[in-house]
Amino acid sequence: MEINPVEPGGAQVVQSYGGGGFAVSDVRYTGSVLVFPERTLPWSPTGFTELSADHLEPLIKAPEPLDVLLIGAGSDLAVLPPDLAALIRDAGLGFEVMNTGAACRTFNVLLSGERLVAAALIAVE
């Protein structure tokens, strides 16, 4: 699915998702990704149910300041297990879990509003 984002200068922008990956700022990624305001990293989970504290560590320990984390759970809505939710809250981050498409669009909107946001996005077909 292609997204027509407002492109803030120099920031990562999710341009499309689907087909098992993402296009972020003119770079195609296969599989899941972590998108920060100024960088995108491959991310190992292939499904929401396999998320663990280890998967969230790069977000919790990110060198850039963040105040919001969006989690794209794949095609469906999901609820983060209480232990992982507590881990994110204890790091001082607000978070929202939504389907991956909604997380991509929300990331772009928040980023264009100059929010300190990151997105953990599970790839969808």
N, C-alpha and C positions, 0 to 999 in steps of 0.2 A: 504494500500500500504506500503510495507516494504522499508526502506531506508537503504543503507549501508554506514553509516557515518564514517568519521574519528573521533575517540573518544579522544578528549583532556582530559587529566587526571583531574578528579574531577569535570568536568563541566557537565551540563545537555546536553544531546544529544537526539534529536528526532529520534527515531528508526523506528517508523511506525505511520501511520495515517489511518483513515477510520473506518467503523463500529461504527460511533458515538463517537469516542474517539481517544486517542493517547497512544503510548508507549514512555515514556521518561526515559532514564537511568534505564531501567529494571523495571519501575513502570507503570502500566496501569491506565489511567485516562479516565473516561467516561464523555463526554461532552467537552465543550470548555476549553482552558487552557491559562494561561500566563506563558511563559517560559523565565526565566532570566538565566544568566550564571551559577548560583549556586543553583537555586531553581525553582520549578514549582508549580503553584497554580491553583486550579479550577477557572473557569471564567464563569459568569452566562449567557452571551448572547448565544442564540441558532441560531441567524441569523444576518447577517451584517446590515440589515435595522433597527434593534433595538438598535444599538450602541448609547451610550449617553456619555456625559462628565463624569458621574459617573462611567461608565465602564472603562474609560481611566485613572481615578485618581490613581489606584495602579501603573500605568506605569509612570505617570507624577511625582508622589511623591516617586518613588522607592528609597530605601536607598542606593542602589549601583549605581555607576556612569554609565550612558548609553549615547551613542551618536547616535544610530540607533534603530528605532522601525520598525519591520516588522508586517504588519497586514494581516493575512490570512483570506480572506473574504468568505470562503466557497468554493463551486465548481466553481463559476464564478468570473470574474473580476468585480471590483466595483470602485467607486470613493467616497472618504471620503467627507462628507458634509463640506462646507467651515468653519463652526464654529468649528468643531472638528479638522480640519486640522490646523486652527489658534491656537487652544489650544495646540496642540502638538508642533508646531513651536515656540510658545511663551515660552514653557518649555525648549527650546534649543535643541530639538531632531530633527534629520532628520527622515523621515519615507517613507515607500513604502507600497502600498496596492497591493496585488496579490492574486491569489487563494491560498488556504490553502496548497496544496501540494508544490507549488513553495516556499511558505514562510517557510515551514519545511526544505526544502533542502537548501535554502539560509541562514537560521539561522545556520545550521550546518557548512556551508562553512565559514561564517563570524566568527563564534565562533572559528573554528580551526585556523583562521588567527588572533586570539586574539583581535578581535574587541569587543567593549562594546555594545552588541546587546541584544535586548529582542524581543520576538515574542508574539503577541496576536493572538491566533489561534481559529477560529470558526470550530467546529467539522463538519465532513462530513460523509456520510454513505458509 
